[in-house]
Amino acid sequence: MVSVPFWAGVTDYFQAKRAVLLVIVACASISVNLYLLPNVLDALAAPGVIVAWMVAIRVLYSFFFTPVSAILDALAVRSLPYVLSATLC
């Protein structure tokens, strides 16, 4: 509920949808890889800690991955006049 308006505001402020999209996808990829960290660090493998870790990483992943479809839709709509003009000529 927070991430889509936040990232929409960031893309509107900087007028750089592609750059923000790259940052969002990179951060979402990093957050997915953080799921593997309890396999490396024994301190995170404790039963109560691992549940909290997984919930925190899931929230982080949702914050970064949720607005991807909205930004892709905005990019597609923005490039639509260019595609139509190229096909009509």
C-alpha distance (Angstrom), angle and dihedral (degrees) to the residues before:
residue distance angle dihedral
M1 . . .
V2 3.77 . .
S3 3.78 104.9 .
V4 3.81 100.9 62.7
P5 3.84 96.0 52.5
F6 3.81 90.1 41.9
W7 3.80 95.2 51.9
A8 3.82 91.4 40.6
G9 3.80 88.3 55.9
V10 3.79 91.1 48.6
T11 3.80 92.6 50.5
D12 3.81 92.0 46.7
Y13 3.79 92.7 47.5
F14 3.80 95.8 49.7
Q15 3.84 96.2 31.4
A16 3.80 88.2 -140.2
K17 3.79 108.6 117.7
R18 3.79 95.3 162.1
A19 3.80 94.4 50.0
V20 3.81 92.1 47.9
L21 3.79 90.1 46.7
L22 3.81 90.3 54.1
V23 3.80 91.0 50.0
I24 3.80 91.9 48.5
V25 3.80 93.7 49.3
A26 3.81 91.7 46.2
C27 3.81 92.1 50.3
A28 3.81 91.2 46.4
S29 3.80 89.6 52.0
I30 3.79 91.5 49.9
S31 3.78 91.4 48.8
V32 3.81 91.0 52.2
N33 3.79 89.4 53.0
L34 3.81 89.7 52.5
Y35 3.82 87.1 70.1
L36 3.82 86.8 74.2
L37 3.80 95.0 54.6
P38 3.84 95.7 91.1
N39 3.80 87.8 61.8
V40 3.80 89.1 61.2
L41 3.82 101.9 35.6
D42 3.78 115.1 55.7
A43 3.81 91.8 -161.6
L44 3.82 90.0 67.8
A45 3.81 93.4 48.3
A46 3.82 94.9 75.1
P47 3.84 111.2 116.4
G48 3.81 97.6 -114.6
V49 3.78 94.8 38.8
I50 3.78 96.5 50.0
V51 3.81 92.6 55.7
A52 3.79 91.5 50.6
W53 3.81 89.6 45.9
M54 3.80 92.8 51.9
V55 3.81 92.4 47.8
A56 3.81 91.5 49.1
I57 3.80 92.2 48.9
R58 3.81 91.4 46.8
V59 3.81 90.5 53.2
L60 3.81 90.3 48.1
Y61 3.81 91.4 48.8
S62 3.81 91.5 48.7
F63 3.80 90.7 50.2
F64 3.78 91.3 55.9
F65 3.81 103.3 33.1
T66 3.82 102.6 42.6
P67 3.85 97.5 73.1
V68 3.81 94.9 49.5
S69 3.80 94.7 92.3
A70 3.82 93.0 47.2
I71 3.80 92.5 51.1
L72 3.82 91.7 45.8
D73 3.81 89.2 51.7
A74 3.80 90.4 51.1
L75 3.80 90.9 50.0
A76 3.80 91.5 48.7
V77 3.79 93.3 49.8
R78 3.80 91.1 46.6
S79 3.82 92.5 52.4
L80 3.81 94.0 43.7
P81 3.86 96.7 91.9
Y82 3.82 89.7 52.9
V83 3.80 91.9 51.5
L84 3.80 93.1 47.2
S85 3.80 93.5 48.0
A86 3.80 91.4 49.6
T87 3.80 92.9 51.4
L88 3.82 95.0 46.1
C89 3.78 95.0 54.1
